[in-house]
């Protein structure tokens, strides 16, 4: 993965708290040590109906978020097991940054080792981003690592 200091990309909202690594990538997709092909299992139980068809209401199944590179999640993202595959699946989908008010420690460590930015911000910032994305799906967000800012829309730095 190519390093960056600033990333501008489409952001996808995931307003669900306590997303654990089993939900990020279910166990049936862990039969590989390769980092490739894991995107198909990313959030599988959320994005797929019980009959196996895609759930059109799940955010990553919506066309506006098909090429999202930034995920905006609720608190305690990546809790549960120490599954490295969770980070790999997020990256394989195309995510470069996950923004959340709080991350599980092991997930944050795994993210750093793999090059996925786990950007911890105030819950109010996350809420404002969700509100913007609700009214303007597909809006781009800029994450500036050097300035330690998150910008979106026409508002001030968050």
C-alpha positions as CSV (number, residue, x, y, z in Angstrom):
1,X,0.0,0.0,0.0
2,X,1.4,3.4,-1.0
3,X,2.0,5.7,2.0
4,X,0.2,9.1,2.1
5,X,0.1,12.2,4.3
6,X,-3.1,13.4,2.9
7,X,-6.0,11.4,1.4
8,X,-9.2,12.7,-0.2
9,X,-11.8,10.1,-1.0
10,X,-15.4,9.1,-0.8
11,X,-16.4,8.3,2.7
12,X,-18.9,5.6,3.7
13,X,-20.9,6.0,6.9
14,X,-21.3,2.9,9.2
15,X,-23.3,4.1,12.2
16,X,-23.2,0.8,14.2
17,X,-21.3,0.6,17.5
18,X,-19.1,-2.3,18.7
19,X,-18.4,-3.7,15.2
20,X,-16.2,-6.7,16.0
21,X,-13.6,-8.4,13.8
22,X,-16.0,-11.4,13.3
23,X,-18.5,-8.9,11.7
24,X,-15.8,-7.3,9.6
25,X,-14.7,-10.6,8.2
26,X,-16.6,-13.8,9.2
27,X,-14.7,-17.0,10.0
28,X,-15.7,-18.7,6.7
29,X,-13.4,-16.3,4.9
30,X,-10.3,-17.0,7.0
31,X,-9.1,-20.0,5.0
32,X,-6.3,-18.0,3.4
33,X,-3.1,-16.3,4.6
34,X,-3.2,-14.1,1.5
35,X,-4.5,-10.6,1.7
36,X,-6.2,-10.8,-1.7
37,X,-9.8,-11.6,-2.3
38,X,-11.0,-10.8,1.2
39,X,-13.2,-7.9,0.1
40,X,-15.9,-10.4,-0.8
41,X,-16.3,-11.3,2.9
42,X,-16.1,-7.8,4.2
43,X,-19.2,-7.2,6.4
44,X,-20.7,-10.2,4.7
45,X,-23.5,-10.7,7.2
46,X,-24.5,-7.0,6.9
47,X,-24.3,-6.8,3.1
48,X,-26.0,-10.1,2.3
49,X,-29.6,-11.2,3.0
50,X,-30.3,-14.7,4.4
51,X,-31.1,-15.9,0.9
52,X,-27.6,-14.9,-0.3
53,X,-28.6,-11.9,-2.3
54,X,-27.1,-8.4,-1.7
55,X,-29.0,-6.2,0.7
56,X,-29.6,-3.0,-1.2
57,X,-30.0,-1.1,2.1
58,X,-26.4,-1.8,3.3
59,X,-24.2,1.2,2.8
60,X,-21.4,-0.6,0.9
61,X,-24.0,-2.0,-1.6
62,X,-25.1,1.5,-2.6
63,X,-23.5,2.9,-5.8
64,X,-22.4,6.2,-4.0
65,X,-20.1,4.2,-1.7
66,X,-18.8,1.5,-4.1
67,X,-15.4,3.1,-4.3
68,X,-15.2,4.5,-0.8
69,X,-11.7,4.8,0.7
70,X,-12.7,6.2,4.1
71,X,-15.0,4.4,6.5
72,X,-16.7,6.4,9.3
73,X,-17.7,4.1,12.1
74,X,-19.2,4.3,15.6
75,X,-17.3,3.7,18.8
76,X,-15.4,0.5,19.7
77,X,-14.7,-0.4,16.0
78,X,-12.6,-3.6,15.6
79,X,-13.3,-5.1,19.0
80,X,-13.3,-8.9,19.5
81,X,-10.5,-11.2,18.4
82,X,-7.1,-10.1,17.1
83,X,-8.0,-11.1,13.5
84,X,-5.5,-9.5,11.1
85,X,-7.8,-10.5,8.3
86,X,-10.2,-7.8,9.4
87,X,-7.7,-5.1,8.5
88,X,-6.8,-6.9,5.3
89,X,-10.4,-7.2,4.2
90,X,-10.9,-3.4,4.7
91,X,-7.8,-2.7,2.7
92,X,-8.8,-5.2,0.0
93,X,-12.1,-3.4,-0.5
94,X,-10.2,-0.1,-0.9
95,X,-10.3,1.5,2.5
96,X,-7.2,3.5,3.5
97,X,-8.7,5.2,6.6
98,X,-11.2,4.2,9.2
99,X,-12.5,7.1,11.4
100,X,-14.1,6.3,14.7
101,X,-14.4,7.8,18.2
102,X,-12.7,4.7,19.7
103,X,-11.0,1.6,18.4
104,X,-10.2,-1.7,20.0
105,X,-6.5,-1.6,20.9
106,X,-5.5,-4.8,19.0
107,X,-7.4,-3.6,15.9
108,X,-5.6,-0.3,16.1
109,X,-2.2,-2.0,16.4
110,X,-3.0,-4.4,13.5
111,X,-4.1,-1.4,11.4
112,X,-0.9,0.5,12.0
113,X,1.3,-2.5,11.1
114,X,-0.6,-3.1,7.8
115,X,-0.8,0.6,6.8
116,X,-4.5,1.2,7.5
117,X,-5.0,4.5,9.2
118,X,-7.2,4.2,12.3
119,X,-8.1,7.9,12.9
120,X,-9.6,8.5,16.3
121,X,-11.7,11.7,16.5
122,X,-14.3,13.2,18.8
123,X,-17.8,11.6,18.5
124,X,-19.2,15.0,17.5
125,X,-16.9,15.0,14.4
126,X,-18.2,11.5,13.5
127,X,-21.8,12.7,14.0
128,X,-21.3,15.7,11.8
129,X,-19.7,13.6,9.0
130,X,-22.7,11.2,9.1
131,X,-25.1,14.1,8.9
132,X,-23.3,15.4,5.8
133,X,-23.2,12.0,4.2
134,X,-26.9,11.5,4.8
135,X,-27.7,14.7,2.9
136,X,-24.9,14.4,0.3
137,X,-24.1,10.7,-0.3
138,X,-20.8,10.2,-2.0
139,X,-19.3,13.4,-0.5
140,X,-15.5,13.4,-0.4
141,X,-13.6,13.7,2.9
142,X,-10.0,14.8,3.3
143,X,-7.8,13.3,6.0
144,X,-4.6,15.2,6.5
145,X,-2.2,13.3,8.8
146,X,0.4,16.1,9.1
147,X,-2.2,18.7,10.0
148,X,-4.2,16.1,12.0
149,X,-7.5,17.3,10.4
150,X,-10.5,15.9,8.8
151,X,-12.3,18.1,6.3
152,X,-15.6,17.5,4.4
153,X,-18.0,19.5,2.4
154,X,-17.7,23.3,2.6
155,X,-17.5,23.5,6.4
156,X,-14.5,24.3,8.7
157,X,-11.9,21.8,9.7
158,X,-13.3,19.1,12.1
